[in-house]
Amino acid sequence: MDEEDLVKKWLAETLSESERLSFEKTETYRKLQRTEGFLQRMKAPDYDVEAEEKRLPIAPRQVGVVAMWQRNFLKVAASLLLVLSAALVIGYLLLRDETVRVLAATKTTTYLPDSSEVALNKASSLTYSKSGWNKARVVELSGEGFFKVSHGSRFDVKTSSGTVTVVGTQFNVKSRTGYFEVQCYEGTVKVRSKGTEQILEKGQGWRLIGGLSAALELGADDSPGWLGNESRFESVPYSQVVEEFERQYGVKVKLVRVDANQMFTGSFTHDNINLALKSITLPLNIKFDREENLVRLSGDQ
């Protein structure tokens, strides 16, 4: 069950004990708790209508008419204060930075304030500022994402390895440890990384691995393979293939007498682990065996 469903059940007070324990460990629950405490601090004070009436100077003949007006006025004032408190909290929630995180077992698509679309691969996250979006379209990406950017002002994707700048286009950015790759599927993108700058047109890509860069040709593909549940590689160190396999299948891979630096060209499916294992082992004469969530890849004696 995802966090959105857990939040709905939490609000409706229908969480099971196990769901409650799981939900209380999340950052979303901690934010909701902080918000609830903020509302409590903003709660309107209790009004003693009778006491407040006695403080107001009222002529004897007006008591009956004015007293009713006073009661209504104080009730409305208290209600308005509660509404104002809630509005302040809602405003705080809407204006705070929003972070979208993808768990290792899921892929997701999210939409930015300008309707730009971002598909995120497993074990990826995206961060952007709602409050500052109209001033600067900037997102921070960790992992891999495919972007369909709405036309408008400059759009920046910042990663730990470099920045990708566009106006309106479709492109894929992959930023993993020791691996940075950008693929352009429509329009033009500018990539700035490690003091260099690359301009990519449709069908072109650029990769940086371990300080070594390389230009890529994407062929006729109109989107990255992972959107179709397939990981594709062209002259990539085997260690990167293994790490992607671990992310997609949620397993741990142990290499035995296997050169993790040898280059691999090929692909594997995300839908069938046995077929995927054959795809990444047979071309290199590697044997494999599985034991629950552990996969051993063994080279020649």
C-alpha positions as YAML, in Angstrom:
chain: A
units: angstrom
residues:
- id: 1
  name: MET
  ca: [0.00, 0.00, 0.00]
- id: 2
  name: ASP
  ca: [1.44, 3.40, -1.00]
- id: 3
  name: GLU
  ca: [1.65, 6.43, 1.30]
- id: 4
  name: GLU
  ca: [-1.32, 8.19, -0.32]
- id: 5
  name: ASP
  ca: [-3.63, 5.30, 0.64]
- id: 6
  name: LEU
  ca: [-2.13, 5.21, 4.14]
- id: 7
  name: VAL
  ca: [-2.79, 8.94, 4.56]
- id: 8
  name: LYS
  ca: [-6.42, 8.48, 3.50]
- id: 9
  name: LYS
  ca: [-6.90, 5.63, 5.96]
- id: 10
  name: TRP
  ca: [-5.13, 7.63, 8.70]
- id: 11
  name: LEU
  ca: [-7.52, 10.55, 8.19]
- id: 12
  name: ALA
  ca: [-10.47, 8.17, 8.29]
- id: 13
  name: GLU
  ca: [-9.02, 6.41, 11.36]
- id: 14
  name: THR
  ca: [-9.26, 3.00, 9.65]
- id: 15
  name: LEU
  ca: [-5.60, 1.94, 9.76]
- id: 16
  name: SER
  ca: [-4.90, -1.56, 11.01]
- id: 17
  name: GLU
  ca: [-2.30, -1.94, 13.76]
- id: 18
  name: SER
  ca: [0.39, -3.10, 11.31]
- id: 19
  name: GLU
  ca: [-0.46, -0.29, 8.87]
- id: 20
  name: ARG
  ca: [-0.33, 2.26, 11.67]
- id: 21
  name: LEU
  ca: [3.11, 1.08, 12.82]
- id: 22
  name: SER
  ca: [4.38, 1.18, 9.23]
- id: 23
  name: PHE
  ca: [2.89, 4.61, 8.54]
- id: 24
  name: GLU
  ca: [4.30, 6.16, 11.72]
- id: 25
  name: LYS
  ca: [7.82, 5.42, 10.48]
- id: 26
  name: THR
  ca: [7.40, 7.60, 7.36]
- id: 27
  name: GLU
  ca: [8.41, 11.22, 6.84]
- id: 28
  name: THR
  ca: [4.85, 11.95, 5.67]
- id: 29
  name: TYR
  ca: [3.47, 10.97, 9.10]
- id: 30
  name: ARG
  ca: [6.02, 13.18, 10.86]
- id: 31
  name: LYS
  ca: [5.00, 16.13, 8.68]
- id: 32
  name: LEU
  ca: [1.33, 15.51, 9.43]
- id: 33
  name: GLN
  ca: [2.10, 15.40, 13.15]
- id: 34
  name: ARG
  ca: [3.94, 18.73, 12.92]
- id: 35
  name: THR
  ca: [1.00, 20.22, 11.02]
- id: 36
  name: GLU
  ca: [-1.49, 18.93, 13.58]
- id: 37
  name: GLY
  ca: [0.56, 20.50, 16.37]
- id: 38
  name: PHE
  ca: [0.68, 23.78, 14.46]
- id: 39
  name: LEU
  ca: [-3.11, 23.76, 14.14]
- id: 40
  name: GLN
  ca: [-3.48, 23.15, 17.84]
- id: 41
  name: ARG
  ca: [-1.27, 26.16, 18.58]
- id: 42
  name: MET
  ca: [-3.32, 28.27, 16.16]
- id: 43
  name: LYS
  ca: [-6.65, 27.17, 17.62]
- id: 44
  name: ALA
  ca: [-8.92, 30.07, 18.50]
- id: 45
  name: PRO
  ca: [-9.29, 30.71, 22.25]
- id: 46
  name: ASP
  ca: [-12.55, 29.87, 23.96]
- id: 47
  name: TYR
  ca: [-14.88, 32.86, 24.37]
- id: 48
  name: ASP
  ca: [-17.07, 33.48, 27.41]
- id: 49
  name: VAL
  ca: [-19.90, 35.30, 25.71]
- id: 50
  name: GLU
  ca: [-21.59, 36.35, 28.98]
- id: 51
  name: ALA
  ca: [-18.36, 37.80, 30.34]
- id: 52
  name: GLU
  ca: [-17.65, 39.70, 27.16]
- id: 53
  name: GLU
  ca: [-21.18, 41.17, 27.18]
- id: 54
  name: LYS
  ca: [-20.66, 42.66, 30.62]
- id: 55
  name: ARG
  ca: [-17.56, 44.52, 29.42]
- id: 56
  name: LEU
  ca: [-19.43, 46.40, 26.71]
- id: 57
  name: PRO
  ca: [-21.24, 49.67, 27.67]
- id: 58
  name: ILE
  ca: [-24.87, 49.16, 26.66]
- id: 59
  name: ALA
  ca: [-27.90, 51.30, 27.49]
- id: 60
  name: PRO
  ca: [-30.57, 49.42, 29.44]
- id: 61
  name: ARG
  ca: [-33.19, 49.66, 26.69]
- id: 62
  name: GLN
  ca: [-30.76, 48.19, 24.14]
- id: 63
  name: VAL
  ca: [-29.72, 45.13, 26.09]
- id: 64
  name: GLY
  ca: [-32.08, 42.64, 24.43]
- id: 65
  name: VAL
  ca: [-31.29, 43.65, 20.84]
- id: 66
  name: VAL
  ca: [-27.57, 44.30, 21.21]
- id: 67
  name: ALA
  ca: [-26.90, 41.19, 23.30]
- id: 68
  name: MET
  ca: [-28.04, 38.97, 20.42]
- id: 69
  name: TRP
  ca: [-25.83, 40.93, 18.01]
- id: 70
  name: GLN
  ca: [-22.88, 40.57, 20.36]
- id: 71
  name: ARG
  ca: [-23.34, 36.83, 20.67]
- id: 72
  name: ASN
  ca: [-23.45, 36.41, 16.90]
- id: 73
  name: PHE
  ca: [-20.47, 38.72, 16.41]
- id: 74
  name: LEU
  ca: [-18.30, 36.81, 18.87]
- id: 75
  name: LYS
  ca: [-19.25, 33.46, 17.35]
- id: 76
  name: VAL
  ca: [-18.44, 34.70, 13.85]
- id: 77
  name: ALA
  ca: [-15.13, 36.15, 15.06]
- id: 78
  name: ALA
  ca: [-14.14, 32.82, 16.61]
- id: 79
  name: SER
  ca: [-15.10, 30.96, 13.43]
- id: 80
  name: LEU
  ca: [-13.11, 33.38, 11.27]
- id: 81
  name: LEU
  ca: [-10.04, 32.88, 13.44]
- id: 82
  name: LEU
  ca: [-10.30, 29.13, 12.99]
- id: 83
  name: VAL
  ca: [-10.68, 29.55, 9.23]
- id: 84
  name: LEU
  ca: [-7.66, 31.87, 9.18]
- id: 85
  name: SER
  ca: [-5.60, 29.32, 11.13]
- id: 86
  name: ALA
  ca: [-6.51, 26.58, 8.69]
- id: 87
  name: ALA
  ca: [-5.74, 28.86, 5.72]
- id: 88
  name: LEU
  ca: [-2.30, 29.62, 7.13]
- id: 89
  name: VAL
  ca: [-1.54, 25.90, 7.46]
- id: 90
  name: ILE
  ca: [-2.84, 25.14, 3.96]
- id: 91
  name: GLY
  ca: [-0.76, 27.99, 2.59]
- id: 92
  name: TYR
  ca: [2.29, 26.64, 4.39]
- id: 93
  name: LEU
  ca: [1.73, 23.18, 2.92]
- id: 94
  name: LEU
  ca: [1.22, 24.52, -0.59]
- id: 95
  name: LEU
  ca: [4.25, 26.80, -0.55]
- id: 96
  name: ARG
  ca: [6.78, 24.43, 0.98]
- id: 97
  name: ASP
  ca: [9.20, 22.53, -1.21]
- id: 98
  name: GLU
  ca: [7.76, 19.28, -2.53]
- id: 99
  name: THR
  ca: [9.86, 16.16, -2.77]
- id: 100
  name: VAL
  ca: [8.77, 13.15, -4.79]
- id: 101
  name: ARG
  ca: [10.54, 9.92, -3.82]
- id: 102
  name: VAL
  ca: [10.32, 6.61, -5.62]
- id: 103
  name: LEU
  ca: [10.88, 3.39, -3.67]
- id: 104
  name: ALA
  ca: [13.11, 0.69, -5.11]
- id: 105
  name: ALA
  ca: [10.18, -1.49, -6.12]
- id: 106
  name: THR
  ca: [8.19, 1.14, -8.03]
- id: 107
  name: LYS
  ca: [8.24, 3.48, -11.00]
- id: 108
  name: THR
  ca: [6.03, 6.56, -11.11]
- id: 109
  name: THR
  ca: [5.01, 9.55, -13.22]
- id: 110
  name: THR
  ca: [4.59, 13.00, -11.70]
- id: 111
  name: TYR
  ca: [3.53, 16.38, -13.07]
- id: 112
  name: LEU
  ca: [5.23, 19.69, -12.28]
- id: 113
  name: PRO
  ca: [3.37, 23.00, -11.71]
- id: 114
  name: ASP
  ca: [3.69, 23.91, -15.43]
- id: 115
  name: SER
  ca: [2.27, 20.49, -16.49]
- id: 116
  name: SER
  ca: [5.71, 19.19, -17.47]
- id: 117
  name: GLU
  ca: [5.76, 15.40, -17.09]
- id: 118
  name: VAL
  ca: [8.48, 13.40, -15.37]
- id: 119
  name: ALA
  ca: [8.67, 9.60, -15.32]
- id: 120
  name: LEU
  ca: [11.01, 8.37, -12.58]
- id: 121
  name: ASN
  ca: [12.83, 5.05, -12.62]
- id: 122
  name: LYS
  ca: [13.24, 2.87, -9.54]
- id: 123
  name: ALA
  ca: [15.35, 4.19, -6.66]
- id: 124
  name: SER
  ca: [15.08, 7.77, -7.94]
- id: 125
  name: SER
  ca: [13.88, 11.06, -6.44]
- id: 126
  name: LEU
  ca: [12.90, 14.50, -7.68]
- id: 127
  name: THR
  ca: [12.87, 17.76, -5.70]
- id: 128
  name: TYR
  ca: [11.48, 21.14, -6.71]
- id: 129
  name: SER
  ca: [10.20, 24.34, -5.11]
- id: 130
  name: LYS
  ca: [6.53, 25.16, -5.52]
- id: 131
  name: SER
  ca: [6.89, 28.67, -4.13]
- id: 132
  name: GLY
  ca: [9.68, 29.62, -6.52]
- id: 133
  name: TRP
  ca: [8.49, 27.75, -9.60]
- id: 134
  name: ASN
  ca: [7.20, 30.84, -11.44]
- id: 135
  name: LYS
  ca: [10.58, 32.51, -10.97]
- id: 136
  name: ALA
  ca: [12.77, 29.58, -11.97]
- id: 137
  name: ARG
  ca: [11.89, 26.12, -13.31]
- id: 138
  name: VAL
  ca: [14.53, 24.09, -11.48]
- id: 139
  name: VAL
  ca: [14.42, 20.46, -10.30]
- id: 140
  name: GLU
  ca: [17.00, 18.31, -8.56]
- id: 141
  name: LEU
  ca: [17.23, 14.70, -9.71]
- id: 142
  name: SER
  ca: [18.82, 11.73, -8.00]
- id: 143
  name: GLY
  ca: [18.64, 8.55, -10.05]
- id: 144
  name: GLU
  ca: [16.97, 8.45, -13.47]
- id: 145
  name: GLY
  ca: [14.09, 10.37, -15.00]
- id: 146
  name: PHE
  ca: [12.50, 10.91, -18.41]
- id: 147
  name: PHE
  ca: [11.29, 14.50, -18.92]
- id: 148
  name: LYS
  ca: [8.62, 15.93, -21.20]
- id: 149
  name: VAL
  ca: [9.05, 19.66, -20.59]
- id: 150
  name: SER
  ca: [6.31, 22.15, -21.41]
- id: 151
  name: HIS
  ca: [7.46, 25.11, -23.49]
- id: 152
  name: GLY
  ca: [8.19, 28.25, -21.51]
- id: 153
  name: SER
  ca: [11.12, 29.70, -19.66]
- id: 154
  name: ARG
  ca: [14.44, 27.96, -19.07]
- id: 155
  name: PHE
  ca: [14.19, 24.55, -17.37]
- id: 156
  name: ASP
  ca: [17.13, 23.14, -15.36]
- id: 157
  name: VAL
  ca: [17.66, 19.60, -14.11]
- id: 158
  name: LYS
  ca: [20.41, 19.58, -11.49]
- id: 159
  name: THR
  ca: [22.23, 16.39, -10.51]
- id: 160
  name: SER
  ca: [25.34, 15.61, -8.48]
- id: 161
  name: SER
  ca: [27.24, 15.11, -11.76]
- id: 162
  name: GLY
  ca: [26.02, 18.06, -13.82]
- id: 163
  name: THR
  ca: [23.12, 20.23, -15.00]
- id: 164
  name: VAL
  ca: [20.85, 19.78, -18.02]
- id: 165
  name: THR
  ca: [19.17, 22.91, -19.44]
- id: 166
  name: VAL
  ca: [16.26, 23.05, -21.90]
- id: 167
  name: VAL
  ca: [13.23, 25.15, -22.88]
- id: 168
  name: GLY
  ca: [10.77, 22.55, -24.13]
- id: 169
  name: THR
  ca: [11.81, 19.05, -25.13]
- id: 170
  name: GLN
  ca: [11.92, 15.35, -24.22]
- id: 171
  name: PHE
  ca: [15.05, 13.86, -22.69]
- id: 172
  name: ASN
  ca: [16.31, 11.26, -20.24]
- id: 173
  name: VAL
  ca: [18.80, 11.93, -17.43]
- id: 174
  name: LYS
  ca: [20.55, 9.18, -15.50]
- id: 175
  name: SER
  ca: [22.70, 10.17, -12.53]
- id: 176
  name: ARG
  ca: [23.94, 7.25, -10.47]
- id: 177
  name: THR
  ca: [27.14, 6.84, -8.49]
- id: 178
  name: GLY
  ca: [30.01, 7.10, -11.00]
- id: 179
  name: TYR
  ca: [27.60, 7.30, -13.95]
- id: 180
  name: PHE
  ca: [26.03, 10.30, -15.72]
- id: 181
  name: GLU
  ca: [24.13, 10.05, -19.00]
- id: 182
  name: VAL
  ca: [21.79, 12.34, -20.94]
- id: 183
  name: GLN
  ca: [19.72, 11.28, -23.97]
- id: 184
  name: CYS
  ca: [17.79, 13.78, -26.14]
- id: 185
  name: TYR
  ca: [14.62, 12.52, -27.85]
- id: 186
  name: GLU
  ca: [13.13, 15.84, -28.98]
- id: 187
  name: GLY
  ca: [14.35, 19.43, -29.27]
- id: 188
  name: THR
  ca: [17.77, 20.47, -27.93]
- id: 189
  name: VAL
  ca: [19.39, 20.15, -24.53]
- id: 190
  name: LYS
  ca: [22.52, 21.67, -23.02]
- id: 191
  name: VAL
  ca: [24.60, 19.60, -20.60]
- id: 192
  name: ARG
  ca: [27.12, 21.18, -18.24]
- id: 193
  name: SER
  ca: [29.35, 18.81, -16.26]
- id: 194
  name: LYS
  ca: [32.88, 18.93, -14.82]
- id: 195
  name: GLY
  ca: [33.70, 22.19, -16.60]
- id: 196
  name: THR
  ca: [32.54, 21.01, -20.03]
- id: 197
  name: GLU
  ca: [29.43, 21.87, -22.04]
- id: 198
  name: GLN
  ca: [27.64, 19.69, -24.59]
- id: 199
  name: ILE
  ca: [24.75, 20.57, -26.95]
- id: 200
  name: LEU
  ca: [22.60, 17.53, -27.81]
- id: 201
  name: GLU
  ca: [20.08, 17.36, -30.65]
- id: 202
  name: LYS
  ca: [17.34, 14.78, -31.16]
- id: 203
  name: GLY
  ca: [18.80, 11.26, -31.35]
- id: 204
  name: GLN
  ca: [22.02, 12.19, -29.56]
- id: 205
  name: GLY
  ca: [23.31, 11.33, -26.11]
- id: 206
  name: TRP
  ca: [26.32, 11.97, -23.89]
- id: 207
  name: ARG
  ca: [27.79, 9.86, -21.11]
- id: 208
  name: LEU
  ca: [30.35, 10.37, -18.35]
- id: 209
  name: ILE
  ca: [31.71, 7.31, -16.54]
- id: 210
  name: GLY
  ca: [34.66, 7.48, -14.18]
- id: 211
  name: GLY
  ca: [35.86, 10.75, -15.70]
- id: 212
  name: LEU
  ca: [35.69, 9.45, -19.29]
- id: 213
  name: SER
  ca: [33.05, 10.93, -21.60]
- id: 214
  name: ALA
  ca: [31.54, 9.56, -24.80]
- id: 215
  name: ALA
  ca: [29.02, 10.68, -27.41]
- id: 216
  name: LEU
  ca: [26.05, 8.37, -28.06]
- id: 217
  name: GLU
  ca: [23.69, 7.75, -30.97]
- id: 218
  name: LEU
  ca: [20.18, 6.75, -29.89]
- id: 219
  name: GLY
  ca: [18.94, 5.40, -33.20]
- id: 220
  name: ALA
  ca: [15.20, 5.43, -33.92]
- id: 221
  name: ASP
  ca: [14.08, 5.08, -30.30]
- id: 222
  name: ASP
  ca: [11.66, 7.77, -29.11]
- id: 223
  name: SER
  ca: [12.04, 7.01, -25.39]
- id: 224
  name: PRO
  ca: [14.47, 5.22, -23.03]
- id: 225
  name: GLY
  ca: [14.20, 1.45, -22.74]
- id: 226
  name: TRP
  ca: [13.31, 1.43, -19.03]
- id: 227
  name: LEU
  ca: [9.91, 2.98, -19.80]
- id: 228
  name: GLY
  ca: [9.17, -0.25, -21.67]
- id: 229
  name: ASN
  ca: [10.51, -2.39, -18.79]
- id: 230
  name: GLU
  ca: [13.88, -3.03, -20.36]
- id: 231
  name: SER
  ca: [17.36, -1.81, -19.42]
- id: 232
  name: ARG
  ca: [19.72, -1.28, -22.37]
- id: 233
  name: PHE
  ca: [23.49, -0.87, -22.32]
- id: 234
  name: GLU
  ca: [26.16, -0.01, -24.87]
- id: 235
  name: SER
  ca: [29.81, -0.50, -23.86]
- id: 236
  name: VAL
  ca: [29.05, -0.02, -20.15]
- id: 237
  name: PRO
  ca: [31.15, -1.43, -17.27]
- id: 238
  name: TYR
  ca: [29.60, -4.66, -16.02]
- id: 239
  name: SER
  ca: [29.35, -3.23, -12.50]
- id: 240
  name: GLN
  ca: [26.77, -0.69, -13.76]
- id: 241
  name: VAL
  ca: [24.73, -3.50, -15.33]
- id: 242
  name: VAL
  ca: [24.75, -5.43, -12.06]
- id: 243
  name: GLU
  ca: [23.71, -2.38, -10.02]
- id: 244
  name: GLU
  ca: [20.77, -1.72, -12.35]
- id: 245
  name: PHE
  ca: [19.75, -5.38, -12.14]
- id: 246
  name: GLU
  ca: [19.76, -5.12, -8.34]
- id: 247
  name: ARG
  ca: [17.55, -2.02, -8.45]
- id: 248
  name: GLN
  ca: [15.02, -3.51, -10.83]
- id: 249
  name: TYR
  ca: [14.64, -6.86, -9.05]
- id: 250
  name: GLY
  ca: [15.33, -5.86, -5.45]
- id: 251
  name: VAL
  ca: [18.04, -8.50, -4.99]
- id: 252
  name: LYS
  ca: [21.69, -8.55, -3.99]
- id: 253
  name: VAL
  ca: [24.24, -9.75, -6.54]
- id: 254
  name: LYS
  ca: [27.57, -11.29, -5.52]
- id: 255
  name: LEU
  ca: [30.34, -11.51, -8.11]
- id: 256
  name: VAL
  ca: [32.71, -14.48, -7.91]
- id: 257
  name: ARG
  ca: [35.75, -14.39, -10.23]
- id: 258
  name: VAL
  ca: [33.95, -11.89, -12.47]
- id: 259
  name: ASP
  ca: [35.65, -8.77, -13.83]
- id: 260
  name: ALA
  ca: [33.31, -5.93, -12.84]
- id: 261
  name: ASN
  ca: [35.16, -3.52, -15.17]
- id: 262
  name: GLN
  ca: [34.68, -5.47, -18.40]
- id: 263
  name: MET
  ca: [32.42, -3.79, -20.95]
- id: 264
  name: PHE
  ca: [28.92, -5.04, -21.65]
- id: 265
  name: THR
  ca: [26.58, -4.35, -24.55]
- id: 266
  name: GLY
  ca: [23.08, -5.76, -24.38]
- id: 267
  name: SER
  ca: [19.83, -5.52, -22.42]
- id: 268
  name: PHE
  ca: [17.65, -7.28, -19.87]
- id: 269
  name: THR
  ca: [13.92, -7.35, -19.20]
- id: 270
  name: HIS
  ca: [12.32, -6.15, -15.95]
- id: 271
  name: ASP
  ca: [9.54, -8.75, -16.10]
- id: 272
  name: ASN
  ca: [11.33, -12.11, -15.87]
- id: 273
  name: ILE
  ca: [14.34, -12.50, -13.57]
- id: 274
  name: ASN
  ca: [15.54, -15.81, -15.03]
- id: 275
  name: LEU
  ca: [15.42, -14.46, -18.58]
- id: 276
  name: ALA
  ca: [17.14, -11.28, -17.39]
- id: 277
  name: LEU
  ca: [19.92, -13.29, -15.74]
- id: 278
  name: LYS
  ca: [20.53, -15.24, -18.93]
- id: 279
  name: SER
  ca: [20.71, -11.96, -20.87]
- id: 280
  name: ILE
  ca: [23.49, -10.55, -18.70]
- id: 281
  name: THR
  ca: [25.50, -13.76, -18.17]
- id: 282
  name: LEU
  ca: [25.48, -15.87, -21.37]
- id: 283
  name: PRO
  ca: [27.27, -13.26, -23.55]
- id: 284
  name: LEU
  ca: [30.16, -13.23, -21.03]
- id: 285
  name: ASN
  ca: [30.19, -16.97, -20.23]
- id: 286
  name: ILE
  ca: [29.13, -16.32, -16.65]
- id: 287
  name: LYS
  ca: [27.17, -18.84, -14.58]
- id: 288
  name: PHE
  ca: [24.45, -17.85, -12.12]
- id: 289
  name: ASP
  ca: [22.50, -19.36, -9.26]
- id: 290
  name: ARG
  ca: [19.79, -17.89, -7.01]
- id: 291
  name: GLU
  ca: [19.06, -18.30, -3.32]
- id: 292
  name: GLU
  ca: [16.07, -16.21, -2.19]
- id: 293
  name: ASN
  ca: [17.18, -12.57, -2.59]
- id: 294
  name: LEU
  ca: [20.82, -13.41, -3.32]
- id: 295
  name: VAL
  ca: [22.17, -13.99, -6.84]
- id: 296
  name: ARG
  ca: [25.70, -15.35, -7.42]
- id: 297
  name: LEU
  ca: [27.43, -14.68, -10.72]
- id: 298
  name: SER
  ca: [30.48, -16.90, -11.20]
- id: 299
  name: GLY
  ca: [33.22, -16.73, -13.84]
- id: 300
  name: ASP
  ca: [35.54, -19.51, -15.00]
- id: 301
  name: GLN
  ca: [37.76, -21.27, -12.50]
...
